[in-house]
């Protein structure tokens, strides 16, 4: 019944509320989102099928999102407070690393004073730095810029 009201509403126009009434508004909105998504996917497929018909148009340079955003590294620094076993535990828990990889980074921090843990985008790097600091470790992020 809701689907029929929804389809009839699509044909004649108007608002979702007019099509289905207040009591079924959430379901009608879900159907609207599904239909809109289907329309956008269909339009994308149509555009891709007709992409070869763009002869004579100027070429547009495209770059991926990762090309546009410079990378950032998360660096953890040595401190005299935290035990080596605790640092290993934090790396295993936070990054999901096996003990062997966490030990390598912990020993790098211990002997060299710092270790680069990951290279990622800005938001994820900020998240990792905050999480490491919440565990009591000294961590920063640095740009791997041009």
Buried (B, 14 or more C-beta within 10 A) or exposed (E): EBEEBBEEBBEEEEEBEEBBEEEBBEBBBEBBEEEEEEEEEEEEEEEEEEEEEEEEEEEEEEEEEEEEEEBBBBBBEBEEEBEEEBBBBBBBEBBEBEEEBBBBBBBBBEEEEBBEBBBBBEEBBBBBBEBBEEBEBBBBBEEEEE
